[in-house]
Structure formats: structure tokens, C-alpha cells
């Protein structure tokens, strides 16, 4: 390219950068991918809430020690009946997010008796975020600290009911202060006390776990994520920077596209997006390419961050794995891209966020600024945390630097402002513990800088694209929640020059640009390299969650209709204890919604199997999914009843006995054989089949002649259910005088 002459000045810009100088008049030569700044990247803060039914905490008392009674000071645990006038309930690991707004909260009981006596109960909550389970220690319930109470005067109960009459009033006024406590986390527990007069008996966890007291809390919350996006064509700029009005319009565009993309895939999709003023706007080489539309497919296979993660962990590259996160928008929406990728690459993924500070060291040839600029920014680590090592991690960084001033022999030392740098690893790197390291050329990025040319404050703005010239290391300690970024951000010499054949045709080294006019391609004289290294450290302020849907399991049928069961995702974890949302879906990650919450009750018919997918999202919009398969089976053989007395007398014949069988799922009983014998004094068995007359058909054995005194008549009964389980028992009578 032809150099532009800028006399009596030196133009320096932010990383990555290379400059060329001459002694008479400074010349700036365009570098590889160097351009006048036209900001094309901005960041938007998006707050998204579910559009499905409100999230709900639906928990039963799970442990025997989590429901108890206290009479006087004496505690009673492990009783099948809970007397509410003196009872306590504990709901462990409730998964209510901190600072959620509770819409309603109730406890529903299963009546364990018919009670009509007038009853008045005061319900209160223990003032603790981590109350202990109950113990058989005197005054364990009464000795705790409880807050204000709510009065409940329940109507009469009929045994077996679990309806409105067995449901408490709204308890949200008791629970809202708890979730607003500074120490409340998604793993906090809740204790409720029921004290008063009268009598209401409820089924406890010890009697029937699936009829234990059920807590239901409906709440609303949202997740907040900062998304870097590429600006659309024709965005409004001033001095190369995107105007505030256009930033707002771009975030509104993102808001609409994110809602359309997230909704069909089951993510929170009631979104509000606004410009992030801390990060600001910049010119990113990764946003120069057009954002080609890729519609999300019906199964959301191209908006599947978990599949993308699995692909990387199995040794895939960014190029081979991006098929899982290449959707830019839904039909009818506007395509949105993030630097180098589609929107689905960055939305609802699995990233650790580290906020870093430190300094950058900038050197242009043998010149350095008067001081190393303070540098702040973020480092995002794409990939699930693996403190022990062995996982693939992909870093992305977005940095801003304080202004710098170079001491040069001009009328005024040049000062450069709005210095920024963004970049990413060209590929994911394997974390072996301690750090991931990128060799020279392994990191690509863009840098921006602006300088006032004269006293009239005319800005000169340039952006540059380059790679690191020396190693760049990212230190990661997920356990201690620390990270650092140390090494070269950029340092490549420009590859642009002019063809020697005519001295004017722009060219690049090792290109065919000079074939027509004659070469070689000659670089500018005295080309100098700008080296930028950083030394940054900070705290990992958020790590992604880990969903745990539990193992695949077989559930024993409880009736001919099949069985009910609990989908329990409360084993899901988040290192920051800020889990915000959870949902269960049937069949696939985009299947019908089963429940919005960590726990849900399901039911299947005998012989049916179903996959259930749990999705959890933390307060920063980071997501994880896990699946479990539930099958309802029948492995229990039928129980057979002989329905015969121990003895009969000869005059009783003829006589018949009808065997029966019971099975919780399905059953039929059949007599399959019989025997007639006597036992000698020495216990020897002697056949009496010739003297006794016995027949059998179906479930019935008929004795026409019982033979003589002391004879034993035995018959074998089998029962086989439809699942193939066989029960077998031997029935018998003795002929007595």
C-alpha cells in the first residue's frame, strides 16, 4: 500500500501494532489488516427471565430426621404421624436463588386421620440460612430462633385427603426475608415450626415418602449476562466510535434476536438488553466479516452449548465443533454475531469470568512510553472448570488501557487515548493444572488507539490486527478463584509494502501482488516492531454450574397404572452458589416442559421408559445440562395366599381350597401340582397318592378323599404377573382326628 505522509508527528496506536519511522518526516505504513477505526464491536448487558410458568421450588421432606415433634422438651423423630400442633419441618437444599422475589409459598399435607376439632396453628420460620436437621435432643425445636408467625385455622380433615383444606396460607412473608439474607445461597435450607392448639394429623416422611409434606414456592428471577456483539452494517458513528443512540439500537436488536433464539430452545427469553458502558466499543477484526444468517433448527442442534463443550473435550477443534453453536437467529429475526462466531456461541454457554487488572508494557522499536499504562478488563475461559486438569479451555480477553505518552523530539510529546485490545486463542488449549500457554502466533486479536493531531483536537484513529510474537500464558486456579494473564499480546512487523517494479503498487510479502508490475515486494525502510506485553491478575468472579440429573434408574411399579417418582436435580452445584433457574424437559432438551424447578414429580406406565433433561442456569447466564432415564419396571413376584387351614378331618371331604395371589401391578394364581404323603415316626416320607383323591384346576385344589389320619396333602401354587415375575409357594393341610 502507498504510505500516507504525516509530517512532524508519530502515530502510535494500541495493541497489536507495528510502525515505521523515517528521520525527516514520519511515515505510517498500513499493516496487515490495519484500517482507520470504525468501531464494530460493543457489549450489551442482557437480563433474561423465563416466559414459561414461574419457577417453582417443589420439595417434600426427604429425610427421616427432617420432620419431628416436640412435646414439652422431648423430641420425637421417625414416627409415621406428624401432629401439627407441635411439629417442625425442614426442607434441605431448597435451591431458592438469593434475592429472588417470592410470589407464593405453601405447604400441603396428606391427612393421616379424620380430624374435626377446632385447631389454630402459628407457623414461623427459623431465622437461619443453614438450619440443622432435627435431633433427639431435648428442646431441639423450641430452642431455635424463629421470626414472625402466620396464623392458620385449618378446616376439618378427612383421612387420605391432600387438597385445599390441607394447604397452609401463603407463607411468602416468612420466606422473603430469608432469601434476602446476605448469607443465603442456592444450597440454603428452611425450617418451619407449627405450634398451637387442636389436632391435625399428617403423614410423615417415615410413613410414605411420596406423601410427606410438600413445600411449593413460586418465585421470579432473572439472569444477567454481558454479550459482546458485532455491530450491524450502517451503524451510526462519530469520530469512528458508535454513538450512544446506535449502541442502544444495537442492544435492542440483540434483545429481539436473543428472545427469538432462546425461546424455542427453552432458555429464558423475556430479555432486556442495554449497552455496557464499562467495556465500551472498539474495532475488532473478528467483526469485519459479514454476519451470515444461520437459522436455528427445530431441535436446536445448532444452539447446543453443551454439545459444543463435549465436542471440544473429545478433541475437536473450534472449526469442527462450531456446528453446535452456529445459529445466528430464529426465522423472522435479524442475524447477530459475536466476534468470530454466531450469537449462540456466546449465549447461555459455560464460561468462567475473571476480572483482571495490572499493567501493559509497550515498546516501539527502542522507544517506550513514559510509564506502563494501567490495564483492566476481563478474561473469559470457555469450558467447564477442571481443577485437577485434563480439560480443554478456550480464552477470550477484552482489555482497556490508560493513556500513554511517548517522549519524542517534537514540539509536544504525543499522548494516545482509548487504548484497547481484544483477542482469543486460535484453538482451545488443554489445561494440565496451573495454566494454559499459547506459543507465538497462537493468539489473534485487534487493538485500537486514538491521538489528537493538533490543538484543534482532530482525532487520528487506527485499528490493527495481529498475533502474539512471544508466548502468552493464562494462569487458572478455579479452587482459589484466581487467574492471571502474562506475556505477549502482539508484536508482529507489518507485511505491507510497495512493488519494486513501479514503486507504487501496494503489496504484501510472499503474495502475487507484484507479478504484473515486477517485484519483489519492498517493505518500508526502518520498519520497527511494536511489542506489547501484559502482566495482569485478578479474581474469577463467576464459574459455570454443573447440572446433576441423577443416575439412570428403574422404578418399581406401585399399581397397575405404573409408578410415580421424583426428578431431583438438587445435587446440581455452582461454585458461586448462585444457581438461579432450573427446568426439566421430557424426551430431549427441547421437549415438553415438565417443571420449572430443581425437583419435579413424574409418572410413567408399567414398562415405559423416558429420558428427562435437566437444565440449570446461574445468575450470570451460564448453563449446564444433564439427562437421566427413568424406567418403570415390575421385578417383585406376586404374593400367594393358600387360604387353607392347618388341618382338616376326614369327614370334611370333599372340600376345596382356592388360592389367591396379589401383586401391586398385575397377577393370576394357578395350582400346578400336588402330593399326598405321611411321615413315619422317624420322619420318613411315605407316598399316599393311592389313598387320597385330589384334583386341581386353575387356582383351586379339590380334595375328594383325604385318606387316613396323619396324611399330609400339599399342593404347589404359582402366580406369574405380566412382567414374567413368578411367585411360588407350597400349601398344605394335615388330616387330623
N, C-alpha and C positions, 0 to 999 in steps of 0.2 A: 504494500500500500504506500501511497505518497505521503511523506511526513507533513504534518502541519507545523508551521513555524510559530512559536510563541516566545517572542523576544523578551529579554530582561526578566525572566521568571523560570521557575522549575515547577513542574506539575507532578505531584505525588498523590497517590490515592491509596485506598485501603487494600487489604489483602484480598486475593492474591495479586501481585503486581510486579512489573519489571519496567525500568525506564532507560532511556538513552540520553546522554548529555553531550554537548559539544562546548568548547571553550568560548566561542564567540557568541553564539545565540543558542539557547536551549531548544532542543527539538524533541517533540514527543512522537514516538512511532507507535502505531496501533499494534497491540499484541494479539496473541491468539485469542479469539473471541472477545476482544476488547471493544467497547462501544460507549457512546455517550449514555449517561444514566437515564433510563426511563424505567422507573420503579414498576415492577410487575409482580411483586410478592407482598402480601400483607398477612396479618394474623387476626383471626376473629375468635372471640370468646363466645362459645355456644352453650346455652343452658337448655337441656332437653329433659322433658318429663314424659312418662308413658301416656299413651292415648287409650290403652285398654282399661279394664276395670282397675280401680285403685289398688295399689299393692296392699297385701294383707298378710299379717302375721297370724298364722293359724296353727296353734300348738296345743297339744294335750300334755298333761302331766306325764312325763316319760319314765321317771324313776320312782321306785317304791318309797324312797325317803323324801320325795318332793310333795307329798300330801301327808298331813299329820293333824292330830287333835291334841289339845291341852285341856285337861280337867284339873282345876286347881293349878298346881305347878307340874303335874305329872304329864309327860308327853307319851303319846301312843302312835306308833308307826305300824305299817304293814297290817292294816285292818281293811276288810272288804267294804266297809261302810264308813262314809265320812259324815259326821254330824256337823252341820254348818255353823251352829251357834258357837262352836269352839274350835273351828278349823283354820288351817293355813294351807296355801298352795304356793308352790314355787315353779316358775317356768324358766328353765335354764337356757342360756344361749339364745336369747329371744330374737336376735337378728333384726332389731329395730335400729335403723340408722340414726346416728347422732343428729339432733336438731331437726328431725322430721316433724312435720305437722300432723298430729294425730287427728283423724276425722271422727273416729268412733272406736270404742273398746268395750267388749263384753265378755263375760264368762258364761258358758252354757253347761248345765249339769245334766246328768241322767238320773232320774228319780229312782232310788233304791228302796222305796217304800211309799205307801199311801199315807200322806200326812196332811191334815187339815187344820191343826191347831194354829192359832194366831201366832205369827212369827215376825220379829223385827230384827234385822241384822245391820250392823255397821261395818262397811267394807273400807279398808285402808291399805296403803302400800308402804312397804318398808323403804326407808329413806337411805337406800344404798344402791350403788350401781353393780355391786358384785355380792349379793347376799348369799350366805352359805346354805347348803341343804340342811334339812331338819335332822336333829339328833335326839336320841332318847336321854336327854339331859334335862333336869328339872328347869322349868320356865324358859325353855329354848325359844318358844314362840313369843310368849309375853314379855320376855326380856329384851326384845328387839325394839328399835326406834321406828315408829310409824308416823305418818303425816295425817292430814285431814281425812275425814271419812265421808262416805256417801251412805245414806240410809236406803235399805231395801226391805220392803214388806211384801214378800212373795205370796202369790195366790196358792190355793191348795194344790198339792201334787198327787198324781196317780202313778203308781209303780210302773216303771218302764218308759215313762214319758221323757222326752228331751226336746221341748218346744219353747214357745214364748214364755210360758209360766215358769220355766226352769232357767230363764236367762236373766242376768243381772241388768240393772240400769246401765246407762252409758258411764264408763269409768275414765273417760279421756282426761277429765280434770285431775285425776290422781296420777295419770301416767305422763302427761305432757311435761310437768316439771322434772321428771326423771330423765327424759331424753335430752333435756336442756342442761343437765349437769355437765360440768367440764370434763369429768372422768368417764362419761357414758361412751361406750363403744358398741360396735355391732355384735360383740360377744357378751354383752351385759345380760344379767338375769333379773327376774322380777319376783317378789314375794307379796302375796295378798293375804290379808287376815280377814276372817269372817267371825265377828263376835256379836252376841246378842241373846235374845230370849226366844223360846218356842222350839219347834222341832222341824227340821227338814233334813232328810237323809239322802245322800247322793252316793252313786257308785264311785269307788276309789280306783286308783291305778292298780292296786293289788288284785281287785276282783276281775275287772275286764279292762285291759289297757285301751282298747278302742272305744270305750265308753267313759274314760276318765274325763274330768272337767276340761272343757275346750275353751281356750282363750283365742279370741279373734280381735285383731287390731287392724283397722283400716287407716292408712296414712297416705300422705302425699309428700313426694320429694323429687328432686331433680338432680341431674349430674351436670357438671361443668367441665368442658374440655376446650382447650385452645388449639385451633386448627390453622396451620399455615396454608394459604391457598394462593394459586396463581391468578392474577387479575385477568379480566376478560379484555378482548380487543376493544380499543377505543376508549379505554378508561381515561377519565379527566386527570391531567397532571399540571402541576405548577412548579417550575424550576426542576423538572424531572421527577418530582415527588407526587404520589397520588393524593389528590385533595381529600379533605375530611369528608366532603359530600360524597365523593366517589367511594371512599372507604366504607361509608355507611351503606351505600348501594350495593357494593360487592358483598358485604356481610349479609345483606338482605337476600341477595341471590343465593349465597351459600345456605342460608336458613331454609329457603324454599326447596332447594335441591336436596339438602340433608333430610328434610322431612319426607320428601318423596322417596328417597333411597332407603331410609331407615324403617319406615312404616311397614312395607311388605316383608321385611326381613326380621320383624319382631323387636327392633330396637326402639328405645324411647324416641318419639318423633314429634312431640309438641315442643318445637325448638324456638329459641330467641337468640339471635346472634348479633354481636356488636363489635366494633373494632377494638383490638387490643392495642392500647396506646403505649405500653411499655416496650414491646418489640418494635413497633413502627413498621414502615415499609422499606423495601430495598429492591435492588435489581438483581435477579437471580438467573444465571444461565440456564438453570434447570426449568425455568418457566418461559424460555424463549420459544420452544417448540409449541405448536398448536395443541389444544386440548381436544383430542378426537373423542367423539361420543361413543361410549360403550354402555348400552342399556343393561341394567341389572336383569338377570334372568329369573324365571318363575321360582326356581328352587334356591335362589340366592347363592349359587355356587361360585359366582364371581364377586360376591361380597361376603366372604367367609374368612375372617381374620384367623380363626383357629386352624383352618386347613392350611393357610399360608404359613403359620407357625410350624405346623407339623412337617410341611414340605422342607422348610429351612433346616429343621432339626434332623431330618433324614438325609441331609447332604445336598439339598437342592440349592440352586443359585437364585438370585433375585429375579433373573430373567425367566427361569423355568417355573418359579413359584408364583409369579405375579398374576398368573391366570386366575388365582383365587381372590384377587383384590383389584380387578381391573375395571369394575363398574364405575362410571362417572355420574350416572343419574338414572332415574326411572323414566319410563315413557312419558312424554309431555313436559319433562323438566329440562333445565339448562345444564349442560356438562360443566362440572367443576373438577379441577385437578389440583393436586398439591405438588410441590417441586419434584419433578421427575416421575410422578405417578398419578393415578386416579384418586379421587376423593376416598374411595373405600379402602385405599392403602393405609390411610391415617385415621379414619374414623372408627371408634369402638375397637381399637386394637389391643395390644398387650405390650405396653411400654413403661419403662421406669423413667421418671423425670428427675433430673439433677439440676439444681440452680448453682452456677459456678461464678466465682469472682477471682481476680488475680491481675496479672499484667501481661502485656504483649511486648515483644522486643522486635523492633522494625529496623532494618538496615538496608539502605540503598547504596550499593557499591561500598565505598568506605565512609559514607555519611550515615549518621544516626540522629534521631530527634533529641531534643534537649532532655527528655525524660521518657521512660517507658509508660505508655498510657494504661490507666486502669481499664480493665476489661471485665464485662459482666455478660451473662447470657444463660442459655440453657443447653444441656446435653440430654438428648433423648436416646434411650437404649431399647431398641426394639427386640423383644424376646422375653420369655418367662425367666424370672430370676433363678439362678442355679448356683448358690453359694459354694458348693463343692466343685463346681466346674463341669465341663463336658457339654455345654450348650452353645448354640450359635447366637451371636448378638450383632445387631446392626446399629451403628451410631449415627445420629444426626445432630448437628450443632447450629446454633443461631447466636451470634455474638455481636455486641456493640462495644466501641472503644471511645475513650475520652479523646478530645482534640490533641493533636501533636504539632510541634513547631520544629522545623529544621533550621539549623544555623548555617546560612549560606551567605556569600558575598554579594548581596543585593541590597537595595535600599530598605527593604523590610524582610525580616525572616518570614517565610511562608508558613501559615498555620492551616491545618486541614481538619475539617469537622465532619460529622455524620459518618464516621468510620464504622463499617460493619462487615461481618463475614458470616456466610452460611456454608455448610458443606455436609458431606456424608461419605461413609465408606463406599467404595465401589462394589464391595461384596460384604456379606456377613462374615464375621471372624469368630473362631472358636475360642470361648473363654475357658482357660485352663486353670483359673484361680489367680487372683491378683490383678490382671489387666489383659486387655486385648491390644495388639500392636499392629500398626499398618506401616509397611515399608514405604520407601519413597515412591510416589506415584499412585499410592493406594487410596488416597482421599481426593475427592474432587469438590470444588466449591466455587463461590463467587465472592468478590469483595466490592465495596462501594466507598467512595470518598468525594468530598466537595471542598473547593477552595475559592475564596474571594480573590478575584483577579486584580482589582484596584479599589481605590477609595470609594468608587460608586457601587461597590458590593455586587458586581456582576459575578455570578457563580460559574465555576467550571466544574462539571460533574462527570465522572467517569466510573465505569464498572469493568471489572476484569474477571476472567475465568481462568483457573489454573489448578494444578495439583501440588501436593506437598513434595518438597525436594529432599527431605530427610524423614526419618521415622516419626510417627505421631502415635502416642500411647494414650489409652483411656483406662485409667485405674478404676476398678469397681469393687466395692465392698458392700454387698447387699445387707449383710448382717449388721454392720456398724452404720449403715445408711450413709456411706461416703463415696465420693467419686472424684477423680481428677482428670485433667486433660493437659498433657505435656508434650511438646515437640513442635515440629514444623507444620504450619498451616499452608504455606505456599513458598515458592522460591524458584520458579522456572523462568528462564530467559525467554523473551518474546521470539517467535519464529517468523515474524513478518519482515519483509524487506522489499527490494526492487530488483527487477531483472537487469543483469549487466548489459544485455543486448541493446536496450534503448534507454536505460536509466530511469524509466518512469513506470513501467508496468509493475503493479504490485504482485507480490508472490509470497509463497511460504516455502520454507525449507523442505526439501525432499518431496516436492509436488511438481506436476507437469505445467505449472503456470507459465514457465519461460520457454516452453517448446516452440512457440510460434515466433517469438522475438529474439530468442537466444539467451542463454544463461551463462553462468549459474545465477541462483537467487542470492543476492548480496545483502547481508544484514547491515543495519546502521553501524557506523563506526562508534567505538567506545560504548557498545551496549553493556549495560550493567544489570545485574540481577538484584531484585529486591527479595530479601529473606524476611519472613515473618514467623516468629516462634511464639508460643504461648505457654504460660505456666499458670494453670487455673485449678482450683479445687472448690469443692462445695458439698452440699448435703443432698442426698436423694430424698426428695420431699414426697414422692409417691411411687409405689410399686404396684404392679397389676395384681388382681386377685387370682385365686386358684379355686375353680369350681370342683365340688365333690358330690356327685350324684349317688354315691354308694355303689357297692358291687352289684353285678347281676345276681338275681335271686329268684328262687322258686318259692311261691307262697302256697301253703296248704289250703285247700278249699274248705270253707266253713258251712256251705249249704249247697243245695243243688244248683243255685244260681252262680256259684263260684266263690269269690272272696273279695273282701276289701283289704286295702293295705295303705301304708303310709309312704309317700315320697318325701324323703327327708334330706334336704340339702344343707342342713345346719353345720355339717362338717366342713363346708366351704370356708376358706380363710382369706384374709387380706393382711399383709404385713403392717399396713397402716390402720387397720381396724376401722375402715370407713366404707364397708360394703353398703351400698345404697339401694340396689334393686335386684330382684331375682324373679325368674319366671320358669315354669315348667311347661313344656310343649310335648304333644303326643305324636309319635311316629318319626319326627325329624325336627331339626332346628327351626323350621318354618311351619310346623304342623299346627293343629288346633291348640289354642291356649288352654291348659288345664287349670293353672292358677298363677296369680301374680304374688309370689312369695316364696320363701325358702322351704316350706312344708306344705304338703297337699295330700288329701286322701283320694285314692283312686279305687276302682273296682274293675274286675275282669271276670268273664265266664270261665267255667272249668275247661281246661285245655287251651285257653287263649294265652297269647304272649304279646307284649307290646314294648316298644322302645320309648323311653321318656328322656327328653333333653333338658338339662338344667343350664340356664344362662345366668351369670352373676355379673354385676356392673358396680364398680366403685364410684366414689364421689367425683373422680376425675375422668369418668367416662371410659375407663379401661375395663376390658371384658374378658371373660373366660367361659368356656362351655364344657360340659361333661355329660355323658349319657349312661343310662342304666337300662337293662332289660328285665322286665318282670314277667314271670310265667305263673299261672295258677294251675297247680297240679293236685292230684289225689294219690298219695302214697300210703295212706292209712287203710289197712284191711278192715272189713266190716266186723262189728261185734255181734257174736251169736248168742242167743238165749235158748236153752234147751226146753224150758217150760215143762219140766218133768220133776216129780217128787223124788226123794232119795230111794224110797221103797214102794212096792206095790204088793198086794196079796193075791193069791191065785183066783179068788172069786172076782177080783176086779176085771179080769179078762173077759171078753175082748175090751181093749182100751187103746186109745190113740193119743199121741202127743204131737203137737205142731211146733216145730222150731221156727224161731223168728230171728231176723238179723236187722241191725241198724247200722247206718253209715251216714256221715254228715253230707255226703254227696249223692250217692245212688247205691242200691243194693237189692239182691234177691237171694233167699236161702234155699238150699237143696240138701236132702238126706242122700248120701252117696253109698253107704254100706252099713251093715250091722253085724253083730256077733252075739252068740249066746254061749255061756260057759259057766262053770262053777270052779271054786278054788278049794283044794284039799286043805287039811289042817297044816300041811307043810307048805302051803302056798302054791302047789302045783295047779296049773290051769288045765281043766278038762273040758273039752267041747261038749255042748248040749244042743247043738244045732238041730239034732234029730227030734228032740223032745219039745222044743219051743217053736211056736209058729209065729213068725214075724214077717211083715212086708212093709215096703216104704214106697212113697210116691211124692215127688216134689218136696215140700217142706214137712211132710207128715210121716211118722212111723206108727204102724198099727200092730198091736200085739194081740193075736187071736188066742194063743195058748202060752202062758208064761212058764210052763214047765214045772219043776219041783221047787220046794223050799231051798233057799240058798243059791238059786241060779242068778247069774248076772246077765242082764241084757244091755248091750251097749250099741250105740249107733253113731256114725260119724256124719257130722253136718258141715257142709261147705257153703260159703257165701262169696260170690265174686261180684265186685262192683264193675261199672262200665270202664273204669280205668285199668282193669286187669288185676287189681289187688285181691288176693284170696285170703279169706279168713277160714280157719278150720278148728273145730272143737269136737271132743268126744262126749256124748251124753250117755247117761246110763241110769238104770234102776236095779234094785236088788229085790228078789222075790222073798218076802218075809212072811212069818206065820201071822 
